[in-house]
Amino acid sequence: MTPRTRHSSEAPGGRRLGLSTSEAARHLGVSLSTIRRWSDMGHLRGYRTPGGQRRFSVEQLDSFIESLEQENRF
C-alpha cells in the first residue's frame, strides 16, 4: 500500500483546512484577484490561518456561486 500524499490544504493528520485562494479560484473558474476582491468585499467569508492565508470551504464557494446564478435569472 502506498502512503497517502498530503494535499497542500490538509493539516497534519489529514484534517482539511479549506481551499486556498488559488484552489478557490480554480474551483470557481475565476482569477486569484477576483477571489481576493470578493473576500475583501465580504462576499466570500473564509477564514485566515495563523500564517495569514485565506481558506474557503467548498460548500461556501458553491453556495456563493448558486446565489449569483439565481440573481442573474431574474
KOLLUMNU-259464 format. One record per residue (C-alpha): x, z, y; residue number from 1; residue in three letters. Coordinates in nm, 3 decimals. Layout:
BEGIN
+---------+---------+---------+-----+------+
!      xx !      zz !      yy !  nr ! rest !
+---------+---------+---------+-----+------+
!       X !       Z !       Y ! NUM !  Ala !
...
+---------+---------+---------+-----+------+
! end
This chain:
BEGIN
+---------+---------+---------+-----+------+
!      xx !      zz !      yy !  nr ! rest !
+---------+---------+---------+-----+------+
!   0.000 !   0.000 !   0.000 !   1 !  Met !
!   0.139 !  -0.093 !   0.343 !   2 !  Thr !
!   0.137 !   0.161 !   0.623 !   3 !  Pro !
!  -0.129 !   0.112 !   0.886 !   4 !  Arg !
!   0.001 !  -0.041 !   1.207 !   5 !  Thr !
!  -0.098 !   0.167 !   1.504 !   6 !  Arg !
!  -0.285 !  -0.027 !   1.772 !   7 !  His !
!  -0.149 !   0.013 !   2.124 !   8 !  Ser !
!  -0.460 !   0.209 !   2.227 !   9 !  Ser !
!  -0.451 !   0.458 !   1.944 !  10 !  Glu !
!  -0.321 !   0.806 !   1.976 !  11 !  Ala !
!  -0.106 !   0.959 !   1.705 !  12 !  Pro !
!  -0.329 !   1.040 !   1.412 !  13 !  Gly !
!  -0.535 !   0.724 !   1.460 !  14 !  Gly !
!  -0.764 !   0.853 !   1.734 !  15 !  Arg !
!  -0.888 !   0.570 !   1.958 !  16 !  Arg !
!  -0.817 !   0.622 !   2.326 !  17 !  Leu !
!  -1.029 !   0.334 !   2.450 !  18 !  Gly !
!  -0.932 !  -0.012 !   2.567 !  19 !  Leu !
!  -0.656 !  -0.054 !   2.822 !  20 !  Ser !
!  -0.722 !  -0.265 !   3.131 !  21 !  Thr !
!  -0.565 !  -0.571 !   2.970 !  22 !  Ser !
!  -0.763 !  -0.519 !   2.648 !  23 !  Glu !
!  -1.083 !  -0.470 !   2.851 !  24 !  Ala !
!  -1.013 !  -0.790 !   3.045 !  25 !  Ala !
!  -0.960 !  -0.982 !   2.721 !  26 !  Arg !
!  -1.276 !  -0.829 !   2.571 !  27 !  His !
!  -1.488 !  -0.937 !   2.868 !  28 !  Leu !
!  -1.311 !  -1.267 !   2.933 !  29 !  Gly !
!  -1.213 !  -1.179 !   3.289 !  30 !  Val !
!  -0.884 !  -1.122 !   3.468 !  31 !  Ser !
!  -0.694 !  -0.796 !   3.480 !  32 !  Leu !
!  -0.750 !  -0.777 !   3.857 !  33 !  Ser !
!  -1.127 !  -0.809 !   3.803 !  34 !  Thr !
!  -1.124 !  -0.507 !   3.570 !  35 !  Ile !
!  -0.923 !  -0.308 !   3.826 !  36 !  Arg !
!  -1.156 !  -0.411 !   4.108 !  37 !  Arg !
!  -1.470 !  -0.325 !   3.909 !  38 !  Trp !
!  -1.315 !   0.010 !   3.820 !  39 !  Ser !
!  -1.213 !   0.084 !   4.180 !  40 !  Asp !
!  -1.565 !  -0.007 !   4.298 !  41 !  Met !
!  -1.719 !   0.229 !   4.041 !  42 !  Gly !
!  -1.888 !  -0.041 !   3.832 !  43 !  His !
!  -1.675 !   0.049 !   3.530 !  44 !  Leu !
!  -1.634 !   0.418 !   3.470 !  45 !  Arg !
!  -1.347 !   0.465 !   3.236 !  46 !  Gly !
!  -1.105 !   0.750 !   3.245 !  47 !  Tyr !
!  -0.735 !   0.787 !   3.307 !  48 !  Arg !
!  -0.485 !   0.907 !   3.055 !  49 !  Thr !
!  -0.240 !   1.182 !   3.155 !  50 !  Pro !
!   0.004 !   0.898 !   3.232 !  51 !  Gly !
!  -0.245 !   0.743 !   3.476 !  52 !  Gly !
!  -0.351 !   0.446 !   3.261 !  53 !  Gln !
!  -0.716 !   0.343 !   3.271 !  54 !  Arg !
!  -0.915 !   0.338 !   2.947 !  55 !  Arg !
!  -1.261 !   0.197 !   2.881 !  56 !  Phe !
!  -1.492 !   0.224 !   2.581 !  57 !  Ser !
!  -1.613 !  -0.096 !   2.418 !  58 !  Val !
!  -1.969 !   0.037 !   2.435 !  59 !  Glu !
!  -1.945 !   0.089 !   2.810 !  60 !  Gln !
!  -1.798 !  -0.257 !   2.867 !  61 !  Leu !
!  -2.069 !  -0.422 !   2.658 !  62 !  Asp !
!  -2.339 !  -0.227 !   2.840 !  63 !  Ser !
!  -2.197 !  -0.330 !   3.177 !  64 !  Phe !
!  -2.196 !  -0.699 !   3.082 !  65 !  Ile !
!  -2.551 !  -0.673 !   2.945 !  66 !  Glu !
!  -2.666 !  -0.526 !   3.277 !  67 !  Ser !
!  -2.503 !  -0.814 !   3.467 !  68 !  Leu !
!  -2.668 !  -1.067 !   3.239 !  69 !  Glu !
!  -3.009 !  -0.904 !   3.291 !  70 !  Gln !
!  -2.965 !  -0.912 !   3.669 !  71 !  Glu !
!  -2.887 !  -1.284 !   3.655 !  72 !  Asn !
!  -3.201 !  -1.361 !   3.453 !  73 !  Arg !
!  -3.430 !  -1.288 !   3.746 !  74 !  Phe !
+---------+---------+---------+-----+------+
! end
